[in-house]
Amino acid sequence: MKWTWLATLPTTNARIALSLLMATSTCIRVVAVGWDPSWEWLTFLTAWAGLDVLQFWAKRTTHQAPVAPAEAGG
């Protein structure tokens, strides 16, 4: 199928890349054109980045290898 790439897409990396693209584009537009972004847009970017951090943390926390009792000091 032509949509098999979507099943294997690393979603956390895709979200982070999109966040960086939006933040960088906003920064370039502010510097180059003197654009004053609305608070709604800045709030959206902040919330989006916060969701990225939350998703990254949740994936890394749930994918850690279990620690054997002897290694845990028990």
mmCIF file of the N, C-alpha and C atoms, coordinates in Angstrom:
data_MODEL
# 
_entry.id   MODEL 
# 
loop_
_atom_site.group_PDB 
_atom_site.id 
_atom_site.type_symbol 
_atom_site.label_atom_id 
_atom_site.label_alt_id 
_atom_site.label_comp_id 
_atom_site.label_asym_id 
_atom_site.label_entity_id 
_atom_site.label_seq_id 
_atom_site.pdbx_PDB_ins_code 
_atom_site.Cartn_x 
_atom_site.Cartn_y 
_atom_site.Cartn_z 
_atom_site.occupancy 
_atom_site.B_iso_or_equiv 
_atom_site.pdbx_formal_charge 
_atom_site.auth_seq_id 
_atom_site.auth_comp_id 
_atom_site.auth_asym_id 
_atom_site.auth_atom_id 
_atom_site.pdbx_PDB_model_num 
ATOM 1   N N  . MET A 1 1  ? 0.831  -1.200 0.000  1.00 0.00 ? 1  MET A N  1 
ATOM 2   C CA . MET A 1 1  ? 0.000  0.000  0.000  1.00 0.00 ? 1  MET A CA 1 
ATOM 3   C C  . MET A 1 1  ? 0.864  1.248  0.000  1.00 0.00 ? 1  MET A C  1 
ATOM 4   N N  . LYS A 1 2  ? 0.295  2.306  -0.471 1.00 0.00 ? 2  LYS A N  1 
ATOM 5   C CA . LYS A 1 2  ? 1.052  3.556  -0.526 1.00 0.00 ? 2  LYS A CA 1 
ATOM 6   C C  . LYS A 1 2  ? 1.091  4.282  0.812  1.00 0.00 ? 2  LYS A C  1 
ATOM 7   N N  . TRP A 1 3  ? 0.300  3.852  1.804  1.00 0.00 ? 3  TRP A N  1 
ATOM 8   C CA . TRP A 1 3  ? 0.276  4.503  3.105  1.00 0.00 ? 3  TRP A CA 1 
ATOM 9   C C  . TRP A 1 3  ? 1.086  3.749  4.159  1.00 0.00 ? 3  TRP A C  1 
ATOM 10  N N  . THR A 1 4  ? 1.894  2.780  3.772  1.00 0.00 ? 4  THR A N  1 
ATOM 11  C CA . THR A 1 4  ? 2.665  2.014  4.759  1.00 0.00 ? 4  THR A CA 1 
ATOM 12  C C  . THR A 1 4  ? 3.717  2.877  5.465  1.00 0.00 ? 4  THR A C  1 
ATOM 13  N N  . TRP A 1 5  ? 4.179  3.921  4.809  1.00 0.00 ? 5  TRP A N  1 
ATOM 14  C CA . TRP A 1 5  ? 5.157  4.799  5.444  1.00 0.00 ? 5  TRP A CA 1 
ATOM 15  C C  . TRP A 1 5  ? 4.571  5.483  6.677  1.00 0.00 ? 5  TRP A C  1 
ATOM 16  N N  . LEU A 1 6  ? 3.266  5.706  6.675  1.00 0.00 ? 6  LEU A N  1 
ATOM 17  C CA . LEU A 1 6  ? 2.627  6.358  7.803  1.00 0.00 ? 6  LEU A CA 1 
ATOM 18  C C  . LEU A 1 6  ? 2.638  5.469  9.047  1.00 0.00 ? 6  LEU A C  1 
ATOM 19  N N  . ALA A 1 7  ? 2.538  4.165  8.850  1.00 0.00 ? 7  ALA A N  1 
ATOM 20  C CA . ALA A 1 7  ? 2.549  3.238  9.980  1.00 0.00 ? 7  ALA A CA 1 
ATOM 21  C C  . ALA A 1 7  ? 3.918  3.180  10.652 1.00 0.00 ? 7  ALA A C  1 
ATOM 22  N N  . THR A 1 8  ? 4.972  3.469  9.913  1.00 0.00 ? 8  THR A N  1 
ATOM 23  C CA . THR A 1 8  ? 6.325  3.393  10.463 1.00 0.00 ? 8  THR A CA 1 
ATOM 24  C C  . THR A 1 8  ? 6.919  4.767  10.760 1.00 0.00 ? 8  THR A C  1 
ATOM 25  N N  . LEU A 1 9  ? 6.143  5.810  10.598 1.00 0.00 ? 9  LEU A N  1 
ATOM 26  C CA . LEU A 1 9  ? 6.618  7.167  10.844 1.00 0.00 ? 9  LEU A CA 1 
ATOM 27  C C  . LEU A 1 9  ? 6.891  7.366  12.337 1.00 0.00 ? 9  LEU A C  1 
ATOM 28  N N  . PRO A 1 10 ? 8.084  7.831  12.706 1.00 0.00 ? 10 PRO A N  1 
ATOM 29  C CA . PRO A 1 10 ? 8.361  8.116  14.115 1.00 0.00 ? 10 PRO A CA 1 
ATOM 30  C C  . PRO A 1 10 ? 7.637  9.410  14.523 1.00 0.00 ? 10 PRO A C  1 
ATOM 31  N N  . THR A 1 11 ? 6.485  9.259  15.159 1.00 0.00 ? 11 THR A N  1 
ATOM 32  C CA . THR A 1 11 ? 5.615  10.401 15.414 1.00 0.00 ? 11 THR A CA 1 
ATOM 33  C C  . THR A 1 11 ? 6.240  11.460 16.313 1.00 0.00 ? 11 THR A C  1 
ATOM 34  N N  . THR A 1 12 ? 6.996  11.045 17.305 1.00 0.00 ? 12 THR A N  1 
ATOM 35  C CA . THR A 1 12 ? 7.620  12.030 18.189 1.00 0.00 ? 12 THR A CA 1 
ATOM 36  C C  . THR A 1 12 ? 8.593  12.896 17.404 1.00 0.00 ? 12 THR A C  1 
ATOM 37  N N  . ASN A 1 13 ? 9.410  12.279 16.591 1.00 0.00 ? 13 ASN A N  1 
ATOM 38  C CA . ASN A 1 13 ? 10.373 13.039 15.783 1.00 0.00 ? 13 ASN A CA 1 
ATOM 39  C C  . ASN A 1 13 ? 9.662  13.943 14.780 1.00 0.00 ? 13 ASN A C  1 
ATOM 40  N N  . ALA A 1 14 ? 8.574  13.473 14.199 1.00 0.00 ? 14 ALA A N  1 
ATOM 41  C CA . ALA A 1 14 ? 7.817  14.285 13.242 1.00 0.00 ? 14 ALA A CA 1 
ATOM 42  C C  . ALA A 1 14 ? 7.213  15.498 13.937 1.00 0.00 ? 14 ALA A C  1 
ATOM 43  N N  . ARG A 1 15 ? 6.657  15.312 15.125 1.00 0.00 ? 15 ARG A N  1 
ATOM 44  C CA . ARG A 1 15 ? 6.076  16.439 15.875 1.00 0.00 ? 15 ARG A CA 1 
ATOM 45  C C  . ARG A 1 15 ? 7.150  17.461 16.227 1.00 0.00 ? 15 ARG A C  1 
ATOM 46  N N  . ILE A 1 16 ? 8.295  16.985 16.699 1.00 0.00 ? 16 ILE A N  1 
ATOM 47  C CA . ILE A 1 16 ? 9.373  17.893 17.083 1.00 0.00 ? 16 ILE A CA 1 
ATOM 48  C C  . ILE A 1 16 ? 9.887  18.657 15.863 1.00 0.00 ? 16 ILE A C  1 
ATOM 49  N N  . ALA A 1 17 ? 10.037 17.977 14.743 1.00 0.00 ? 17 ALA A N  1 
ATOM 50  C CA . ALA A 1 17 ? 10.487 18.640 13.518 1.00 0.00 ? 17 ALA A CA 1 
ATOM 51  C C  . ALA A 1 17 ? 9.498  19.715 13.083 1.00 0.00 ? 17 ALA A C  1 
ATOM 52  N N  . LEU A 1 18 ? 8.207  19.414 13.151 1.00 0.00 ? 18 LEU A N  1 
ATOM 53  C CA . LEU A 1 18 ? 7.189  20.388 12.770 1.00 0.00 ? 18 LEU A CA 1 
ATOM 54  C C  . LEU A 1 18 ? 7.196  21.579 13.734 1.00 0.00 ? 18 LEU A C  1 
ATOM 55  N N  . SER A 1 19 ? 7.376  21.318 15.009 1.00 0.00 ? 19 SER A N  1 
ATOM 56  C CA . SER A 1 19 ? 7.450  22.408 15.998 1.00 0.00 ? 19 SER A CA 1 
ATOM 57  C C  . SER A 1 19 ? 8.638  23.322 15.708 1.00 0.00 ? 19 SER A C  1 
ATOM 58  N N  . LEU A 1 20 ? 9.781  22.712 15.447 1.00 0.00 ? 20 LEU A N  1 
ATOM 59  C CA . LEU A 1 20 ? 10.965 23.512 15.128 1.00 0.00 ? 20 LEU A CA 1 
ATOM 60  C C  . LEU A 1 20 ? 10.775 24.320 13.851 1.00 0.00 ? 20 LEU A C  1 
ATOM 61  N N  . LEU A 1 21 ? 10.118 23.726 12.868 1.00 0.00 ? 21 LEU A N  1 
ATOM 62  C CA . LEU A 1 21 ? 9.842  24.430 11.615 1.00 0.00 ? 21 LEU A CA 1 
ATOM 63  C C  . LEU A 1 21 ? 8.926  25.627 11.852 1.00 0.00 ? 21 LEU A C  1 
ATOM 64  N N  . MET A 1 22 ? 7.864  25.440 12.628 1.00 0.00 ? 22 MET A N  1 
ATOM 65  C CA . MET A 1 22 ? 6.933  26.545 12.896 1.00 0.00 ? 22 MET A CA 1 
ATOM 66  C C  . MET A 1 22 ? 7.601  27.648 13.716 1.00 0.00 ? 22 MET A C  1 
ATOM 67  N N  . ALA A 1 23 ? 8.374  27.273 14.727 1.00 0.00 ? 23 ALA A N  1 
ATOM 68  C CA . ALA A 1 23 ? 9.047  28.276 15.554 1.00 0.00 ? 23 ALA A CA 1 
ATOM 69  C C  . ALA A 1 23 ? 10.101 29.036 14.746 1.00 0.00 ? 23 ALA A C  1 
ATOM 70  N N  . THR A 1 24 ? 10.859 28.311 13.928 1.00 0.00 ? 24 THR A N  1 
ATOM 71  C CA . THR A 1 24 ? 11.882 28.949 13.105 1.00 0.00 ? 24 THR A CA 1 
ATOM 72  C C  . THR A 1 24 ? 11.254 29.867 12.056 1.00 0.00 ? 24 THR A C  1 
ATOM 73  N N  . SER A 1 25 ? 10.179 29.404 11.433 1.00 0.00 ? 25 SER A N  1 
ATOM 74  C CA . SER A 1 25 ? 9.485  30.234 10.446 1.00 0.00 ? 25 SER A CA 1 
ATOM 75  C C  . SER A 1 25 ? 8.929  31.503 11.085 1.00 0.00 ? 25 SER A C  1 
ATOM 76  N N  . THR A 1 26 ? 8.382  31.375 12.274 1.00 0.00 ? 26 THR A N  1 
ATOM 77  C CA . THR A 1 26 ? 7.866  32.541 12.990 1.00 0.00 ? 26 THR A CA 1 
ATOM 78  C C  . THR A 1 26 ? 8.992  33.510 13.305 1.00 0.00 ? 26 THR A C  1 
ATOM 79  N N  . CYS A 1 27 ? 10.106 32.970 13.766 1.00 0.00 ? 27 CYS A N  1 
ATOM 80  C CA . CYS A 1 27 ? 11.256 33.805 14.107 1.00 0.00 ? 27 CYS A CA 1 
ATOM 81  C C  . CYS A 1 27 ? 11.797 34.540 12.878 1.00 0.00 ? 27 CYS A C  1 
ATOM 82  N N  . ILE A 1 28 ? 11.911 33.830 11.765 1.00 0.00 ? 28 ILE A N  1 
ATOM 83  C CA . ILE A 1 28 ? 12.400 34.450 10.528 1.00 0.00 ? 28 ILE A CA 1 
ATOM 84  C C  . ILE A 1 28 ? 11.462 35.558 10.072 1.00 0.00 ? 28 ILE A C  1 
ATOM 85  N N  . ARG A 1 29 ? 10.164 35.292 10.154 1.00 0.00 ? 29 ARG A N  1 
ATOM 86  C CA . ARG A 1 29 ? 9.187  36.296 9.726  1.00 0.00 ? 29 ARG A CA 1 
ATOM 87  C C  . ARG A 1 29 ? 9.227  37.525 10.635 1.00 0.00 ? 29 ARG A C  1 
ATOM 88  N N  . VAL A 1 30 ? 9.394  37.311 11.935 1.00 0.00 ? 30 VAL A N  1 
ATOM 89  C CA . VAL A 1 30 ? 9.467  38.436 12.872 1.00 0.00 ? 30 VAL A CA 1 
ATOM 90  C C  . VAL A 1 30 ? 10.693 39.294 12.574 1.00 0.00 ? 30 VAL A C  1 
ATOM 91  N N  . VAL A 1 31 ? 11.830 38.654 12.360 1.00 0.00 ? 31 VAL A N  1 
ATOM 92  C CA . VAL A 1 31 ? 13.070 39.389 12.118 1.00 0.00 ? 31 VAL A CA 1 
ATOM 93  C C  . VAL A 1 31 ? 13.083 40.029 10.735 1.00 0.00 ? 31 VAL A C  1 
ATOM 94  N N  . ALA A 1 32 ? 12.668 39.288 9.706  1.00 0.00 ? 32 ALA A N  1 
ATOM 95  C CA . ALA A 1 32 ? 12.774 39.778 8.332  1.00 0.00 ? 32 ALA A CA 1 
ATOM 96  C C  . ALA A 1 32 ? 11.732 40.848 8.001  1.00 0.00 ? 32 ALA A C  1 
ATOM 97  N N  . VAL A 1 33 ? 10.506 40.656 8.482  1.00 0.00 ? 33 VAL A N  1 
ATOM 98  C CA . VAL A 1 33 ? 9.417  41.544 8.061  1.00 0.00 ? 33 VAL A CA 1 
ATOM 99  C C  . VAL A 1 33 ? 8.984  42.482 9.188  1.00 0.00 ? 33 VAL A C  1 
ATOM 100 N N  . GLY A 1 34 ? 9.392  42.179 10.403 1.00 0.00 ? 34 GLY A N  1 
ATOM 101 C CA . GLY A 1 34 ? 8.946  42.984 11.524 1.00 0.00 ? 34 GLY A CA 1 
ATOM 102 C C  . GLY A 1 34 ? 7.525  42.653 11.941 1.00 0.00 ? 34 GLY A C  1 
ATOM 103 N N  . TRP A 1 35 ? 7.126  41.419 11.675 1.00 0.00 ? 35 TRP A N  1 
ATOM 104 C CA . TRP A 1 35 ? 5.778  40.948 11.998 1.00 0.00 ? 35 TRP A CA 1 
ATOM 105 C C  . TRP A 1 35 ? 5.608  40.849 13.498 1.00 0.00 ? 35 TRP A C  1 
ATOM 106 N N  . ASP A 1 36 ? 4.449  41.230 13.983 1.00 0.00 ? 36 ASP A N  1 
ATOM 107 C CA . ASP A 1 36 ? 4.129  41.118 15.400 1.00 0.00 ? 36 ASP A CA 1 
ATOM 108 C C  . ASP A 1 36 ? 3.079  40.021 15.552 1.00 0.00 ? 36 ASP A C  1 
ATOM 109 N N  . PRO A 1 37 ? 3.510  38.801 15.921 1.00 0.00 ? 37 PRO A N  1 
ATOM 110 C CA . PRO A 1 37 ? 2.552  37.688 15.993 1.00 0.00 ? 37 PRO A CA 1 
ATOM 111 C C  . PRO A 1 37 ? 1.541  37.896 17.122 1.00 0.00 ? 37 PRO A C  1 
ATOM 112 N N  . SER A 1 38 ? 0.358  37.362 16.922 1.00 0.00 ? 38 SER A N  1 
ATOM 113 C CA . SER A 1 38 ? -0.688 37.488 17.932 1.00 0.00 ? 38 SER A CA 1 
ATOM 114 C C  . SER A 1 38 ? -0.373 36.590 19.123 1.00 0.00 ? 38 SER A C  1 
ATOM 115 N N  . TRP A 1 39 ? -0.989 36.895 20.250 1.00 0.00 ? 39 TRP A N  1 
ATOM 116 C CA . TRP A 1 39 ? -0.814 36.077 21.445 1.00 0.00 ? 39 TRP A CA 1 
ATOM 117 C C  . TRP A 1 39 ? -1.389 34.690 21.237 1.00 0.00 ? 39 TRP A C  1 
ATOM 118 N N  . GLU A 1 40 ? -2.412 34.601 20.426 1.00 0.00 ? 40 GLU A N  1 
ATOM 119 C CA . GLU A 1 40 ? -2.991 33.284 20.147 1.00 0.00 ? 40 GLU A CA 1 
ATOM 120 C C  . GLU A 1 40 ? -1.976 32.380 19.459 1.00 0.00 ? 40 GLU A C  1 
ATOM 121 N N  . TRP A 1 41 ? -1.252 32.934 18.474 1.00 0.00 ? 41 TRP A N  1 
ATOM 122 C CA . TRP A 1 41 ? -0.250 32.146 17.755 1.00 0.00 ? 41 TRP A CA 1 
ATOM 123 C C  . TRP A 1 41 ? 0.892  31.734 18.679 1.00 0.00 ? 41 TRP A C  1 
ATOM 124 N N  . LEU A 1 42 ? 1.354  32.681 19.494 1.00 0.00 ? 42 LEU A N  1 
ATOM 125 C CA . LEU A 1 42 ? 2.444  32.359 20.418 1.00 0.00 ? 42 LEU A CA 1 
ATOM 126 C C  . LEU A 1 42 ? 1.999  31.338 21.469 1.00 0.00 ? 42 LEU A C  1 
ATOM 127 N N  . THR A 1 43 ? 0.758  31.433 21.918 1.00 0.00 ? 43 THR A N  1 
ATOM 128 C CA . THR A 1 43 ? 0.223  30.453 22.856 1.00 0.00 ? 43 THR A CA 1 
ATOM 129 C C  . THR A 1 43 ? 0.119  29.088 22.201 1.00 0.00 ? 43 THR A C  1 
ATOM 130 N N  . PHE A 1 44 ? -0.313 29.056 20.939 1.00 0.00 ? 44 PHE A N  1 
ATOM 131 C CA . PHE A 1 44 ? -0.383 27.802 20.197 1.00 0.00 ? 44 PHE A CA 1 
ATOM 132 C C  . PHE A 1 44 ? 0.993  27.161 20.077 1.00 0.00 ? 44 PHE A C  1 
ATOM 133 N N  . LEU A 1 45 ? 2.007  27.945 19.714 1.00 0.00 ? 45 LEU A N  1 
ATOM 134 C CA . LEU A 1 45 ? 3.366  27.407 19.593 1.00 0.00 ? 45 LEU A CA 1 
ATOM 135 C C  . LEU A 1 45 ? 3.866  26.866 20.929 1.00 0.00 ? 45 LEU A C  1 
ATOM 136 N N  . THR A 1 46 ? 3.585  27.577 22.003 1.00 0.00 ? 46 THR A N  1 
ATOM 137 C CA . THR A 1 46 ? 4.011  27.132 23.332 1.00 0.00 ? 46 THR A CA 1 
ATOM 138 C C  . THR A 1 46 ? 3.309  25.838 23.731 1.00 0.00 ? 46 THR A C  1 
ATOM 139 N N  . ALA A 1 47 ? 1.998  25.783 23.496 1.00 0.00 ? 47 ALA A N  1 
ATOM 140 C CA . ALA A 1 47 ? 1.243  24.567 23.832 1.00 0.00 ? 47 ALA A CA 1 
ATOM 141 C C  . ALA A 1 47 ? 1.709  23.389 22.988 1.00 0.00 ? 47 ALA A C  1 
ATOM 142 N N  . TRP A 1 48 ? 1.960  23.621 21.706 1.00 0.00 ? 48 TRP A N  1 
ATOM 143 C CA . TRP A 1 48 ? 2.417  22.570 20.804 1.00 0.00 ? 48 TRP A CA 1 
ATOM 144 C C  . TRP A 1 48 ? 3.775  22.025 21.274 1.00 0.00 ? 48 TRP A C  1 
ATOM 145 N N  . ALA A 1 49 ? 4.676  22.929 21.651 1.00 0.00 ? 49 ALA A N  1 
ATOM 146 C CA . ALA A 1 49 ? 5.992  22.507 22.147 1.00 0.00 ? 49 ALA A CA 1 
ATOM 147 C C  . ALA A 1 49 ? 5.854  21.749 23.465 1.00 0.00 ? 49 ALA A C  1 
ATOM 148 N N  . GLY A 1 50 ? 4.931  22.194 24.319 1.00 0.00 ? 50 GLY A N  1 
ATOM 149 C CA . GLY A 1 50 ? 4.697  21.483 25.572 1.00 0.00 ? 50 GLY A CA 1 
ATOM 150 C C  . GLY A 1 50 ? 4.184  20.068 25.333 1.00 0.00 ? 50 GLY A C  1 
ATOM 151 N N  . LEU A 1 51 ? 3.305  19.907 24.354 1.00 0.00 ? 51 LEU A N  1 
ATOM 152 C CA . LEU A 1 51 ? 2.821  18.569 24.006 1.00 0.00 ? 51 LEU A CA 1 
ATOM 153 C C  . LEU A 1 51 ? 3.948  17.701 23.460 1.00 0.00 ? 51 LEU A C  1 
ATOM 154 N N  . ASP A 1 52 ? 4.855  18.297 22.710 1.00 0.00 ? 52 ASP A N  1 
ATOM 155 C CA . ASP A 1 52 ? 6.020  17.553 22.207 1.00 0.00 ? 52 ASP A CA 1 
ATOM 156 C C  . ASP A 1 52 ? 6.873  17.034 23.363 1.00 0.00 ? 52 ASP A C  1 
ATOM 157 N N  . VAL A 1 53 ? 7.126  17.903 24.316 1.00 0.00 ? 53 VAL A N  1 
ATOM 158 C CA . VAL A 1 53 ? 7.926  17.502 25.475 1.00 0.00 ? 53 VAL A CA 1 
ATOM 159 C C  . VAL A 1 53 ? 7.216  16.395 26.238 1.00 0.00 ? 53 VAL A C  1 
ATOM 160 N N  . LEU A 1 54 ? 5.912  16.530 26.433 1.00 0.00 ? 54 LEU A N  1 
ATOM 161 C CA . LEU A 1 54 ? 5.141  15.517 27.151 1.00 0.00 ? 54 LEU A CA 1 
ATOM 162 C C  . LEU A 1 54 ? 5.163  14.181 26.414 1.00 0.00 ? 54 LEU A C  1 
ATOM 163 N N  . GLN A 1 55 ? 4.993  14.208 25.086 1.00 0.00 ? 55 GLN A N  1 
ATOM 164 C CA . GLN A 1 55 ? 5.023  12.968 24.311 1.00 0.00 ? 55 GLN A CA 1 
ATOM 165 C C  . GLN A 1 55 ? 6.418  12.341 24.354 1.00 0.00 ? 55 GLN A C  1 
ATOM 166 N N  . PHE A 1 56 ? 7.461  13.147 24.217 1.00 0.00 ? 56 PHE A N  1 
ATOM 167 C CA . PHE A 1 56 ? 8.827  12.641 24.267 1.00 0.00 ? 56 PHE A CA 1 
ATOM 168 C C  . PHE A 1 56 ? 9.103  11.990 25.621 1.00 0.00 ? 56 PHE A C  1 
ATOM 169 N N  . TRP A 1 57 ? 8.732  12.666 26.704 1.00 0.00 ? 57 TRP A N  1 
ATOM 170 C CA . TRP A 1 57 ? 8.948  12.137 28.049 1.00 0.00 ? 57 TRP A CA 1 
ATOM 171 C C  . TRP A 1 57 ? 8.176  10.833 28.272 1.00 0.00 ? 57 TRP A C  1 
ATOM 172 N N  . ALA A 1 58 ? 6.910  10.817 27.841 1.00 0.00 ? 58 ALA A N  1 
ATOM 173 C CA . ALA A 1 58 ? 6.082  9.625  28.043 1.00 0.00 ? 58 ALA A CA 1 
ATOM 174 C C  . ALA A 1 58 ? 6.632  8.428  27.265 1.00 0.00 ? 58 ALA A C  1 
ATOM 175 N N  . LYS A 1 59 ? 7.080  8.650  26.046 1.00 0.00 ? 59 LYS A N  1 
ATOM 176 C CA . LYS A 1 59 ? 7.621  7.541  25.255 1.00 0.00 ? 59 LYS A CA 1 
ATOM 177 C C  . LYS A 1 59 ? 8.920  7.023  25.858 1.00 0.00 ? 59 LYS A C  1 
ATOM 178 N N  . ARG A 1 60 ? 9.773  7.919  26.320 1.00 0.00 ? 60 ARG A N  1 
ATOM 179 C CA . ARG A 1 60 ? 11.055 7.486  26.881 1.00 0.00 ? 60 ARG A CA 1 
ATOM 180 C C  . ARG A 1 60 ? 10.850 6.801  28.223 1.00 0.00 ? 60 ARG A C  1 
ATOM 181 N N  . THR A 1 61 ? 9.882  7.246  29.002 1.00 0.00 ? 61 THR A N  1 
ATOM 182 C CA . THR A 1 61 ? 9.628  6.648  30.312 1.00 0.00 ? 61 THR A CA 1 
ATOM 183 C C  . THR A 1 61 ? 9.050  5.251  30.165 1.00 0.00 ? 61 THR A C  1 
ATOM 184 N N  . THR A 1 62 ? 8.152  5.051  29.223 1.00 0.00 ? 62 THR A N  1 
ATOM 185 C CA . THR A 1 62 ? 7.505  3.748  29.069 1.00 0.00 ? 62 THR A CA 1 
ATOM 186 C C  . THR A 1 62 ? 8.357  2.749  28.307 1.00 0.00 ? 62 THR A C  1 
ATOM 187 N N  . HIS A 1 63 ? 9.430  3.197  27.654 1.00 0.00 ? 63 HIS A N  1 
ATOM 188 C CA . HIS A 1 63 ? 10.268 2.283  26.883 1.00 0.00 ? 63 HIS A CA 1 
ATOM 189 C C  . HIS A 1 63 ? 11.595 1.966  27.564 1.00 0.00 ? 63 HIS A C  1 
ATOM 190 N N  . GLN A 1 64 ? 11.702 2.230  28.858 1.00 0.00 ? 64 GLN A N  1 
ATOM 191 C CA . GLN A 1 64 ? 12.932 1.903  29.567 1.00 0.00 ? 64 GLN A CA 1 
ATOM 192 C C  . GLN A 1 64 ? 12.952 0.412  29.884 1.00 0.00 ? 64 GLN A C  1 
ATOM 193 N N  . ALA A 1 65 ? 14.156 -0.130 29.871 1.00 0.00 ? 65 ALA A N  1 
ATOM 194 C CA . ALA A 1 65 ? 14.316 -1.551 30.188 1.00 0.00 ? 65 ALA A CA 1 
ATOM 195 C C  . ALA A 1 65 ? 14.050 -1.760 31.685 1.00 0.00 ? 65 ALA A C  1 
ATOM 196 N N  . PRO A 1 66 ? 13.404 -2.861 32.048 1.00 0.00 ? 66 PRO A N  1 
ATOM 197 C CA . PRO A 1 66 ? 13.156 -3.121 33.478 1.00 0.00 ? 66 PRO A CA 1 
ATOM 198 C C  . PRO A 1 66 ? 14.476 -3.390 34.204 1.00 0.00 ? 66 PRO A C  1 
ATOM 199 N N  . VAL A 1 67 ? 14.532 -2.977 35.451 1.00 0.00 ? 67 VAL A N  1 
ATOM 200 C CA . VAL A 1 67 ? 15.729 -3.162 36.264 1.00 0.00 ? 67 VAL A CA 1 
ATOM 201 C C  . VAL A 1 67 ? 15.563 -4.441 37.093 1.00 0.00 ? 67 VAL A C  1 
ATOM 202 N N  . ALA A 1 68 ? 16.575 -5.276 37.069 1.00 0.00 ? 68 ALA A N  1 
ATOM 203 C CA . ALA A 1 68 ? 16.544 -6.519 37.855 1.00 0.00 ? 68 ALA A CA 1 
ATOM 204 C C  . ALA A 1 68 ? 16.615 -6.167 39.338 1.00 0.00 ? 68 ALA A C  1 
ATOM 205 N N  . PRO A 1 69 ? 15.967 -6.943 40.222 1.00 0.00 ? 69 PRO A N  1 
ATOM 206 C CA . PRO A 1 69 ? 15.988 -6.629 41.666 1.00 0.00 ? 69 PRO A CA 1 
ATOM 207 C C  . PRO A 1 69 ? 17.394 -6.506 42.241 1.00 0.00 ? 69 PRO A C  1 
ATOM 208 N N  . ALA A 1 70 ? 18.343 -7.301 41.772 1.00 0.00 ? 70 ALA A N  1 
ATOM 209 C CA . ALA A 1 70 ? 19.708 -7.230 42.305 1.00 0.00 ? 70 ALA A CA 1 
ATOM 210 C C  . ALA A 1 70 ? 20.354 -5.896 41.942 1.00 0.00 ? 70 ALA A C  1 
ATOM 211 N N  . GLU A 1 71 ? 20.063 -5.382 40.748 1.00 0.00 ? 71 GLU A N  1 
ATOM 212 C CA . GLU A 1 71 ? 20.628 -4.116 40.307 1.00 0.00 ? 71 GLU A CA 1 
ATOM 213 C C  . GLU A 1 71 ? 19.965 -2.932 40.992 1.00 0.00 ? 71 GLU A C  1 
ATOM 214 N N  . ALA A 1 72 ? 18.738 -3.125 41.444 1.00 0.00 ? 72 ALA A N  1 
ATOM 215 C CA . ALA A 1 72 ? 18.005 -2.032 42.097 1.00 0.00 ? 72 ALA A CA 1 
ATOM 216 C C  . ALA A 1 72 ? 18.385 -1.897 43.562 1.00 0.00 ? 72 ALA A C  1 
ATOM 217 N N  . GLY A 1 73 ? 19.232 -2.775 44.047 1.00 0.00 ? 73 GLY A N  1 
ATOM 218 C CA . GLY A 1 73 ? 19.670 -2.699 45.431 1.00 0.00 ? 73 GLY A CA 1 
ATOM 219 C C  . GLY A 1 73 ? 18.753 -3.481 46.379 1.00 0.00 ? 73 GLY A C  1 
ATOM 220 N N  . GLY A 1 74 ? 17.896 -4.366 45.827 1.00 0.00 ? 74 GLY A N  1 
ATOM 221 C CA . GLY A 1 74 ? 16.956 -5.083 46.676 1.00 0.00 ? 74 GLY A CA 1 
ATOM 222 C C  . GLY A 1 74 ? 17.258 -6.529 46.842 1.00 0.00 ? 74 GLY A C  1 
# 
